Amino acid sequence: MYRYAQLNQRKICVGISLLSGEVDAENMISISDDAEVLGLQYNSGIWKKLNKLEKSEVSSIEQEQTDIQKIMQVMSDVELRDLKTQQNQGLLAQQMAELELLILGGNT
């Protein structure tokens, strides 16, 4: 596994990725398995702690990521509900067609 720190525009680590292959991206920095860099700022190979104002930005970003995950979960739930509704509608249409055949054709 390859472990990478995900950097935002200010080069602050806002996430950690465990990937199956190497990545060559400006915002992805390879890190060791024991590196704890979340919330730190990366500059020319050096990780540094942030002041309080910058830490609040990281908290804001983490909250946004949590909100996005919640939205994605709700969207998935809605899609599943819609699929179940479509299945039920299909079953109902099939039952109605069978009833119509019975009514029109008598007992078969």
C-alpha positions in Angstrom: 0.0 0.0 0.0 1.1 3.6 -0.7 0.2 6.2 1.9 -0.3 9.8 0.8 -1.2 13.1 2.5 -3.8 15.1 0.6 -3.0 18.8 0.5 -5.4 21.7 -0.1 -4.4 24.9 -1.9 -2.5 26.2 1.1 -0.5 22.9 1.3 -2.4 21.9 4.5 -2.9 18.1 4.9 -6.7 17.6 4.9 -6.8 13.9 4.3 -4.8 10.7 4.2 -5.1 8.2 1.4 -4.1 4.5 1.3 -3.7 3.6 -2.4 -2.8 0.4 -4.2 -0.4 2.2 -6.6 1.9 5.2 -6.8 0.5 8.6 -7.5 2.1 11.6 -9.2 0.1 14.6 -8.2 1.0 18.0 -6.8 -1.5 17.8 -3.9 -0.5 14.2 -2.9 2.7 13.8 -0.8 4.0 10.3 0.0 4.3 9.7 3.7 5.4 6.9 6.0 3.0 4.5 7.7 3.6 6.1 11.1 3.5 9.8 9.9 0.8 11.9 11.6 0.5 14.9 9.4 -3.3 15.6 9.3 -3.7 19.4 9.9 0.0 20.1 9.3 1.3 22.4 6.5 3.8 21.0 4.0 6.6 23.3 2.7 9.7 22.0 0.8 9.7 18.6 2.5 9.0 20.0 6.0 5.7 19.6 8.0 4.9 22.4 10.4 2.1 23.0 12.9 -0.4 25.7 12.2 -1.5 28.6 14.3 -5.0 28.8 15.7 -6.5 30.6 12.8 -5.2 28.1 10.3 -6.4 25.2 12.6 -9.9 26.6 12.4 -9.6 26.4 8.6 -8.7 22.7 8.9 -11.7 22.1 11.2 -13.9 23.8 8.6 -12.6 21.6 5.8 -13.1 18.5 7.9 -16.6 19.6 8.6 -17.2 20.2 4.9 -15.9 16.7 4.2 -18.3 15.2 6.8 -21.2 17.2 5.3 -20.3 15.9 1.8 -20.3 12.3 3.1 -23.7 12.8 4.7 -25.1 14.3 1.5 -23.7 11.4 -0.5 -25.3 8.9 1.9 -28.7 10.7 1.6 -28.4 10.6 -2.2 -27.6 6.9 -2.1 -30.6 6.3 0.2 -32.9 8.3 -2.2 -31.6 6.3 -5.2 -32.3 3.0 -3.4 -35.8 4.2 -2.5 -36.4 5.2 -6.1 -35.3 1.8 -7.3 -37.6 0.0 -4.9 -40.5 2.2 -6.0 -39.7 1.4 -9.6 -39.7 -2.3 -8.8 -43.0 -2.0 -7.0 -44.5 -0.1 -9.9 -43.3 -2.8 -12.3 -44.8 -5.5 -10.1 -48.1 -3.6 -9.8 -48.2 -3.2 -13.6 -47.6 -6.9 -14.1 -50.4 -7.8 -11.6 -52.8 -5.4 -13.3 -52.0 -6.9 -16.7 -52.7 -10.4 -15.3 -56.0 -9.2 -13.9 -57.0 -7.7 -17.2 -56.2 -10.9 -19.0 -58.3 -12.8 -16.5 -61.2 -10.4 -16.8 -61.1 -10.3 -20.6 -60.3 -13.9 -21.2 -62.2 -15.5 -18.5 -60.6 -18.3 -16.5 -57.5 -19.8 -18.1 
